């Protein structure tokens, strides 16, 4: 490549990062599914969750619980795609509401541009992967769950031992609801 190139401005860098990540993720998904089917995808999620949980443990701030660190990471991941995210503390834990998922928006735009998508929706994959990460990383008494809500979702990290929390009927830690 010859000629002068000017540096990318911050918005161009973000767009390029998203595009490259999306391309790499789509290629990996297509390869794993094509070569190994659904069993391969389950193994991919298991390996990805193990690696990510290990990295999170190494990166966990000393003044932050594993659960708070996980929820902050998830929030920041959604914000990378300009999702409409709010987080609130409740007596039983943290609720992260993603009212308008930027990842869904990004994928729909890519599909309109002619990109063949591996999954019709990224939501089941995202939920399975992130609950698998949580199951390996957050404190043992914390339940992480996700509920779909239109073009978004609600993530909950709850402890049955938190003040005011009711442990009866709580789902298994790291399992997606719905």
N, C-alpha and C positions, 0 to 999 in steps of 0.2 A: 504494500500500500504506500503510494508516494504522495507527497504534498504535505501541506501544513494541516494539522488538526488542532482544533481548539478543545479545551477541556469541557467535559460535560457539566452542565449546571446541576444543582442538587435534584431538581425534579426529573431531569433526564436520567440521572444515575439511579434514582428509585425505580423509574419505569424499566430501565434496562435490567436491574437486579430482579424485579418481578418477572420479566420475560424470561431471563436465563434460568431462574429457579423453576418456573412453570415448565419450561422445556425439559429440564433435567428430570423433574418429578414425573412428567408425562411419559418420558422415554423409559424411566425405570419401571413405572407401573405397567406400561405396555409390554416390556420385556418379561417381567415377572409373571404376569398373567398369561402371556403367549407361550412361555417356556414351561411354566409350572402350574398354571391354573389357580383356582381358589386356594388350594393348599399352599402354594407358593406365596400367595398374598398374605395368608395368615402367618407364614414364617417370616415374611418381610416385616410385618407389623411387630412380631415378637422381637426380631433383631433390632429394629428401629427403636422400639420402646426401651429395650435393654441399654442400648448405646446412649440414648437421650437421657435416661434416668441416671446413668453413670456420670454423664457430663453435668447434669443439674446438681448432683451431689458435690462435684468438684467446684462448681461455681456458686454454690449456695452462700449468700451473705451470712456472716456470723450472727447478725441481729434479726434474722428473718426465719420464720418456720419454713419447712419444706412445702407445706400447703400454700402459704402465702407466696412463696417463690414460684411454685407451679402456676398458680392463678395469675400472677403478674406476668409470667412468661406467655401464658395463653392470651392474656389481654393485649400484650405488645405484639404478638404474632398477628392477631386480628387487626390491630391498628396499622400494621404495615400495609394492609390492603384498604385502608380508609373505611373500615367497618364502623358502624354506629354502636359503640360499646360503652356501657356504664358498669361500674362495680360498686357493690354496696356490702357493708358488713352487717350481719344479722347475728342474733344471739347464738344460733347454731353453727354459723360459719360465714362464708362469702358467697354472694350471688353475682355472677357475671352475665349481664344481658347483652346479647348481640342482636340488636333490633334490625339491622340491615347489613348482611354479610358481604364485605368487599371481595372475599374470595369467590363467592357465587357470582357477583357482578363481573369480576375479572374473567371468570371462566365463560360466562355467557357472551361477553364481548369477544373472547377468543373464538368461540364456536361460530359466531356471526361472521368472523373474519376467515372462516374456512378451516380452522384447526380441528382435527379429529380428536375428541376427548375420550379417554379410556373409560371413565365413569360418567354415567348420565348425571350424577350428582356427587360432589365430593363429601357431602355431609356424613354418610355412614362411615366412610374411611376416616375422616377427621375425628369423629366420635370414638371409633374403635381404637385408633392410634393414641389419642390423648387420654382416654380412660386407661389404656394399657400402660402408658407412661406414668400416670397417677398411681396405678396399682403397685408399681415398682418404686415409687419415689415418696409420695406423701406419707404422713404419719399413719401407723396401722389402724388407728381408730377413726380415720376420716373416710367418708364416702364421697366420691366424685361421680357426678352424674350429669347427663345432658338431655335436654328436651328440645325437639324441633319446634319452631314457632314461625311459620311463614317463611320469609327469606332470611331468617336468623335462628338463633338458638339461645337457650339459657343454661349456663353451667352452674352447678352448685358443688361446693366443697363444704361438707357438713360433718360435725362430730356429734355423736350421741351423748358425749360427756360435756358438751358445752352448756353453759347456764341457760336454762329454759328449753333445751332440746329434748325431744321425745325419741328415745331409741327404738321404741316399738315399731316394727314394720319397716325399718330403714333398709334400703337396698344394699347389696354387697359392695364393698369398696371397689372403685374402679370399673364398675359396670355401667354401661349406657342404658338409660331408660328411654324407650321409644325410638 
